[in-house]
Each structure stands twice: as C-alpha cells, then as structure tokens.
Amino acid sequence: MDVIKTKIEGAYIIEPRVFKDARGYFFESFSQREFDEKVGPVRFVQDNESMSSYGVMRGLHFQRPPFTQSKLVRCVKGAVLDVAVDIRKGSPTYGQHVAVELTEENHRQFFIPKGFAHGFAVLSETAVFQYKCDEFYHPEADGGISILDESLGIDWRIPTDKAILSEKDTKHQVLRDFDSPF
C-alpha cells in the first residue's frame, strides 16, 4: 500500500496495490503489519457499513474522550466525498479540513485520527461505505459539528440546500460555537 500524507498531520490517504486481469481485480484492503509500519500502531475493534443514496450527508461526527476514535474508511460501491476536520485545541491546523473522493474504482482509503470530526456526502446514485474504528461506539460520547457550517469552506460537490440529513445532524453546532474536548 502507498500512504499519502495530507496537509493535516496524522490524516492519510491510503492507496492499495490493485492487481487486475481478465477475471477482475484483487487487493489487500488491510494489513495490520503494513498499517503499523506506514501509519502507526492502531488496533481496530469494530467494523461498520452504511448504504446511502445520492445527496445524503452524514457527519461531521466524533466521540468525546475517553472514547475518542480513529477511523479507516472506504467506499466499496459508488462514490463519496469524505471529509475530516481538525478539532484539536491548539493544533496549527484547527478548523481546517481534508477532503478526498473515495470510489469503488479508485479503492482509496482515508485514515482519520483521533481529534477530528468526520463526515461524507454521497456523489453517486447510491454508495456503500465501510469503516474500521479503534474504539467501540458509545452513544453518551457522541458529538458533532454542523456539516453545513460555511466557515469550514468545504465544497461538498452536491447541492447542500437539497441535502438529506438526519435530524441529529441538523442540530450540531457550528465550529465558532464549539468548545473542543480534544
């Protein structure tokens, strides 16, 4: 796998080596040994999957300490714009984001470390999204930043006035009103 550093320390784009022939393709989607060597030691404990339609936006989610999560995400069907926002107090990149298109064709993965809010927008008719977490989900630690916060400067590449959001995601605060627990 190739690991690409992003403009924000700790967030990485991961490109697996894909082997294609007349039968289709094969790639190793995760190797603990190679991940530890190239990204760092992270022990994933939970895998999740979601299916969404075009225009769905999920996020920007995080878990508060002591249940913070790192995530390794990928899109196995369709296409999404995946975004991580640095919400670590005192970070030189606080409030900045990294956006990467994840598709079933490019096989890219995105590693989001602890201290980031994470979300995505579905760009294709439907998308199946998978992610590994290094901490179990704890509802009492759930938090979020508004996915529609214009001060973040995120180009979601879909018409956000027609976006499909959960009721919970419509209630998240904007970054300027946020008191980071990180």
Disulfide bonds with the S-S distance in Angstrom:
none
